[in-house]
């Protein structure tokens, strides 16, 4: 969810634009178009400006993807058996992440909704893919994001990091 809001007190104006995604820049373009119209300013092609910005971001993301591919260390294995990565993880802001072993594949759940399959990348790094996850709750929002597992001194998983998003600490195992 995304909100774009602004207040122009001298004009007695408040604007709020709510959207479910910001990938297109539509929320910002609409916001600035409303401000321009209200103030009587010349109309600017905000949609075109934000579309160009979105295309530049896509190009940078593609470059980052190529850089990640070139830095990948091939023929490595995870430090632990896949079951050791399974468990619940918590983050104060983002809630819970859970990793489950389903038919020999690690599946990431984000706040109880399937986010994708964790495909081994290298060492204890995995990439989120939407393969074999139906229905996809995030519609690819986390697709191709990287997940890094941190091991503690006892060689047990202590945290899961969704790279460039947040670190989730492993929840204590329930007492048996």
Secondary structure, DSSP 8 states (H G I E B T S, - for coil): -EEEEEEEGGGTEEEEEEES--SS-HHHHHHHHHHHHHHT-----HHHHHHHHHHHHHHHHHHHHHHHHHH--TT---SS-GGGG-EEEEETTTEEEEEEEETTEEEEEETTEEEEEEEEEETTEEEEE-TT-SS-SSTTTTTT-EEEEEE-TTS-EEEEEETTTEEEEE------
